[in-house]
Amino acid sequence: MNIVITSGGREIKCLGANTGNINSGTLRLMGASCSASALRGNSYGYATDGLVGAGGSNSFPRVGGFVPFAHAGQISFGANGSISGVDNANFGGVFMPGQPVSGTYSVNSDCTGTTTMTIAGVDNSWHFVILQGADQVIFVAIPSGYVWAGTLTKD
């Protein structure tokens, strides 16, 4: 495995390869502890992409049985544990701008947390990790049938 330390020691980028496998990733500095106040009042922008399983009767174009999608938007974390924002989505080439985002969030003392929210009327949940003094939040979606992960960057 090869590593490069960047951002004044706040990030480690790694790359490893062996027969049939290539692995890469980025390790980022986390705070020692967190609370909901780490996100409270902050707004974040994001751009993500992924794949949705082939279930359902929608007519979105498919790639190998999956619908590719991309999202770009903004999320704000309220003082009362609420989430609000707007999402612009593209599912299989079908653009859906200005979709409302609303829900709730919670933060654990180890700087991890969860959301329960509705994006464009669809229930979503994320597990997330707060990084770099809450300048970034990385997430992975947890509904089955989704392959969706991304980074929120503080506005």
Secondary structure as the mmCIF struct_conf table of DSSP 4:
data_model
#
loop_
_struct_conf.conf_type_id
_struct_conf.id
_struct_conf.beg_label_comp_id
_struct_conf.beg_label_asym_id
_struct_conf.beg_label_seq_id
_struct_conf.end_label_comp_id
_struct_conf.end_label_asym_id
_struct_conf.end_label_seq_id
STRN STRN1 ASN A 2 THR A 6
HELX_RH_3T_P HELX_RH_3T_P1 SER A 7 GLY A 9
TURN_TY1_P TURN_TY1_P1 ARG A 10 ARG A 10
STRN STRN2 GLU A 11 ASN A 18
TURN_TY1_P TURN_TY1_P2 THR A 19 GLY A 20
STRN STRN3 ASN A 21 ARG A 28
BEND BEND1 ALA A 32 ALA A 32
HELX_RH_3T_P HELX_RH_3T_P2 ALA A 36 ALA A 38
TURN_TY1_P TURN_TY1_P3 LEU A 39 GLY A 41
STRN STRN4 SER A 43 VAL A 52
BEND BEND2 ALA A 54 ALA A 54
BEND BEND3 GLY A 56 SER A 57
STRN STRN5 VAL A 63 VAL A 63
TURN_TY1_P TURN_TY1_P4 GLY A 64 GLY A 65
STRN STRN6 PHE A 66 PHE A 66
STRN STRN7 VAL A 67 PHE A 77
TURN_TY1_P TURN_TY1_P5 ALA A 79 ASN A 80
BEND BEND4 GLY A 81 GLY A 81
STRN STRN8 SER A 82 PHE A 91
TURN_TY1_P TURN_TY1_P6 GLY A 92 GLY A 93
STRN STRN9 VAL A 94 VAL A 107
TURN_TY1_P TURN_TY1_P7 SER A 109 ASP A 110
BEND BEND5 CYS A 111 CYS A 111
STRN STRN10 THR A 112 ILE A 119
TURN_TY1_P TURN_TY1_P8 ALA A 120 GLY A 121
STRN STRN11 VAL A 122 LEU A 131
HELX_RH_3T_P HELX_RH_3T_P3 GLN A 132 ALA A 134
TURN_TY1_P TURN_TY1_P9 ASP A 135 ASP A 135
STRN STRN12 GLN A 136 ALA A 141
BEND BEND6 PRO A 143 PRO A 143
TURN_TY1_P TURN_TY1_P10 SER A 144 GLY A 145
STRN STRN13 TYR A 146 LYS A 154
#
